Amino acid sequence: MKLDLYTERLHLRPLTEDDLDLALEMFTDERVMRYGGGASTPAEIKAQMPLVTRRSDGGCIGVWCVIDRTTQEKIGSAALTPMPIEENDTNWDLLLNDCIPLAEIEIGYFYKTSVWGKGIATEAASRLLQFAFEDSPLDVVVACFEPENHASKNVLKKIGLRYESTRFAYGEIDAVYAITKQQWLDQQESG
């Protein structure tokens, strides 16, 4: 299975520990992490890199590094990971080799502020959703976001996710959006 994904402007490849530079730049930035649990310290980020680079289900579930194809600059990350329920962060221990985690799979993303407002998040998330439904065994993808994060809500709506319910996620009550494989296929047909 090919885990390197391409769009007109982007290259998505599996995140590795060599992407520590990107992680440090994004996850220590309060603006980037405003709706993502707050900024982390460099020591916390370095300690988490072996966990956040784990993959499961033959690599289908995990985090991708998003790279600008023209400049080759690492500009963000996009992910298909288990959505936490009681915890306030992904349970990376659920990513085990060739198994699909026993949890709903969530699409998520973080980007450097320099690329905000340029359609990068929508382009990458759309490609990752295509991968999820064409190349992986997933039948549904979910997402949730903080109510004030209108930009993320707009990205999810643009790629076809719709409000499903309000329920417990990330240790609190959240609005959960979802799309099934059939809904995604129907959208592709209607163009």
C-alpha positions, 0 to 999 in steps of 0.5 A: 500500500502506498502511504505517500499521498499527493495533491496538486500542491502537497505531498503527504508522507508518514510522519517520522522522528526526523520531523521533530523540527516541524513538531517543535515549530508547530506544537510550541506555538500557542496560536497553532495549539489554541484549540489543540490543548495548548502549547507543549514544551520542547521536552514534552514534544521530543518525548512524544515523537516515538509515540506519534510516529506509530502506525497501525493497520499496515500504515493506514492509521497514523500521522502524515507530514504535509509538505509543500511540493514546490518549496519542499517545506514541511508545513503541517500534519494531517492524521487518521487516529483513534478519537479519544473518549475519556482522555484529552489526547490520542491514546497512541497505545492503540496503534498496534502494527497491522490492527485497526484500533478498536476506536472511532477513527478521527481525521485531524490536522495542524498547520504552521500559521504561515499557511493558514487561510490558503486552503491547505488544510482542506486540500490535505484533509480531502486527500486523506479522506480519499485515502481512507475510503479508497485504500483502507478498510475504514467505513466511517471517519469522524472529527470533533473540534472546539466550538470556537474553532470556526476554521476547522469546522469549515474544513470538515464541512468542505470535505463532506463531514456533517454533524452527527451528534453531541457526545463525550470525546476528549474528556468532555461533551463535544459536537462530533461530525462524521462521514461514511464511505457510502456518503463519500462515494455518493459525493464523488459521483455527484461531483 
